[in-house]
Amino acid sequence: QVQLVESGGGLVQPGGSLRLSCAASATIFSIYAMGWYRQAPGKQRELVAVITSGSSTNYADSVKGRFTISRDNAKKSVYLQMNSLKPEDTAVYYCALDRSGNYYPSDSGHEYDYWGQGTQVTVSS
């Protein structure tokens, strides 16, 4: 089984930046797609960003131009650089692994295989 551990969450002022990290225990990491989800209180879980096994990326419209997803296969890690943060970005952020290695739209019904425990991001003045 694969374990995912997120870190880097915290409290930041509007306009600030934060970088989230996710470390995977998978023995083979480079063949998997990795995604970042977020969930705010009372709202549905939202797919924020995806990076495929080929390192192509996809972003939700709400974060395009502000967030960047990247991966380091040697470190078996995925990152989410968040810039120009807004109060609307406040949520619990989850790292997830997809064994297919591919991108699927959030409304496709496709399920990720493994999930981290989540890390809280709060954007407030």
Secondary structure, DSSP 8 states (H G I E B T S, - for coil): ---EEEE--EEE-TT--EEEEEEE--S--TTSEEEEEEE-TTS--EEEEEE-TT--EEE-TTTTTTEEEEEETTTTEEEEEE-S--GGG-EEEEEEEETT-S---TTS----SEE---EEEEE--
